[in-house]
Amino acid sequence: MHNIYTKLIAGIQKYFRLSGIEKAVIGVSGGVDSALCLKLVVDALGAEKVTGLIMPEKGVSSDENMRHAKALCEFLKVDYHVIFINKFLTDFISLPWQPNELAQINIKARIRMVMLYNFANTNNTLVIGTSNKTELALGYGTKYGDLGADLEIIGDLFKEEVYQMAEHVGLPDEFLTKTPSAELYPGQTDEGEIGLTYKEMDAVLKHLEKGLSKEEVISKGINPNAVLKIFRLMELNRHKLVPPYIIPLK
């Protein structure tokens, strides 16, 4: 893990140097992904150049996650702001149409993205993304929401590697043992929503990374239902990771 850590730090420093921007802002949720990203960007840039935004939703976000997010920012000596998003959500309920459940869930991630970029524009910072390789491969995230960022620090780390790196950099056990959740609605968990464990997802994705076909992955003894589900998710969510289609005129 030390070699990977060194590459990540060097990559962050190079990206900021080439961008001409010195400071970063990051959404800190209390989960392992954002905690690891915060630690890495602090190691790369220095705590004085990093700001954390903690953006919980009253009634949905857990007190434990908010407490962990604050404690980590304070431990790393990072300036942070706590902004509850409930008041911003309220306005969407009074739209001329009645937003459905999916629209209301996705707007939470998009409000947080807008908040991060509002801070970034105001303070000349870059927005740090917190999506890992497993989530990006499956398109597990909200388009123009949590997938909106200037730099994805852990975008080349599978979820199991995120845990390994988190342990390597010395993140507290509470980040390593809690159930992953985007907390977009009460009781939501990442694995429950996808229907697979991260261990199952990573096993399939690592085979795909080697260029194996669907049939070849199944022949490795992996649950066919898991393989088929991952292929469906990758195809369904491919649009989330590419720029909008431009109609060619030439």
Long-range contacts (C-beta under 8 A, 24 or more apart in sequence): 1-164, 1-165, 1-168, 2-168, 4-157, 4-161, 4-165, 5-40, 5-165, 5-168, 5-169, 8-40, 8-44, 8-153, 8-154, 8-165, 9-40, 9-43, 9-44, 11-153, 12-40, 12-41, 12-44, 12-45, 12-151, 12-153, 13-44, 13-45, 15-126, 15-151, 16-44, 16-45, 16-126, 19-126, 19-150, 21-124, 21-125, 21-126, 22-49, 23-49, 23-50, 23-51, 23-123, 23-124, 23-125, 23-126, 24-49, 24-50, 24-51, 24-125, 24-126, 24-127, 24-128, 25-50, 25-51, 25-52, 25-53, 25-116, 25-119, 25-120, 25-123, 25-125, 25-126, 25-127, 25-128, 26-50, 26-51, 26-52, 26-53, 26-116, 26-127, 26-128, 26-130, 27-52, 27-53, 27-54, 27-55, 27-112, 27-115, 27-116, 27-130, 27-146, 28-52, 28-53, 28-54, 28-69, 28-72, 28-73, 28-80, 29-54, 29-55, 29-65, 29-69, 29-130, 29-182, 29-183, 30-54, 30-62, 30-64, 30-65, 30-66, 30-67, 30-68, 30-69, 30-72, 30-175, 31-65, 31-175, 31-178, 31-180, 31-181, 32-162, 32-163, 32-166, 32-171, 32-175, 32-176, 32-178, 32-180, 33-130, 33-131, 33-132, 33-154, 33-162, 33-180, 34-69, 34-130, 35-68, 35-69, 35-72, 35-166, 35-171, 35-175, 36-154, 36-162, 36-165, 36-166, 36-169, 36-171, 36-175, 37-128, 37-129, 37-130, 37-153, 37-154, 38-72, 38-73, 38-76, 38-78, 39-72, 39-76, 39-166, 39-169, 39-171, 40-153, 40-154, 40-169, 41-128, 41-153, 42-76, 42-78, 43-169, 47-76, 47-77, 47-78, 48-77, 50-76, 50-78, 50-79, 51-78, 51-79, 51-80, 51-81, 51-119, 51-123, 51-125, 52-78, 52-79, 52-80, 52-81, 53-80, 53-81, 53-83, 53-112, 53-115, 53-116, 53-119, 54-80, 54-81, 54-82, 54-83, 55-82, 55-83, 55-84, 55-85, 55-111, 55-112, 55-115, 56-82, 56-84, 56-85, 56-183, 57-84, 57-85, 57-86, 57-89, 57-108, 57-183, 58-84, 58-86, 59-86, 59-186, 60-183, 60-184, 60-185, 60-186, 61-183, 62-183, 64-174, 64-178, 65-178, 65-183, 68-172, 68-174, 68-175, 72-171, 72-172, 72-175, 83-115, 85-111, 85-112, 85-115, 105-184, 105-185, 106-142, 106-143, 106-145, 108-145, 108-184, 109-141, 109-142, 109-145, 109-146, 109-182, 109-184, 110-142, 110-144, 110-145, 110-148, 112-145, 112-146, 113-144, 113-145, 113-146, 113-148, 116-148, 116-149, 117-148, 120-150, 126-150, 126-151, 127-151, 128-153, 129-153, 129-155, 130-154, 131-155, 132-157, 132-158, 132-159, 132-161, 132-162, 133-157, 133-158, 133-159, 133-161, 133-205, 134-158, 134-159, 134-198, 134-201, 134-202, 134-205, 135-159, 136-241, 137-205, 137-208, 137-234, 138-194, 138-201, 138-205, 138-230, 138-233, 138-234, 138-237, 139-233, 139-234, 139-236, 139-237, 139-238, 139-239, 139-240, 139-241, 140-190, 140-194, 140-233, 140-237, 141-240, 143-239, 143-240, 146-182, 147-240, 147-241, 158-202, 158-205, 158-206, 159-198, 159-201, 159-202, 160-198, 160-199, 160-202, 194-229, 194-233, 195-229, 196-226, 196-229, 196-230, 200-226, 201-226, 201-230, 204-230, 205-230
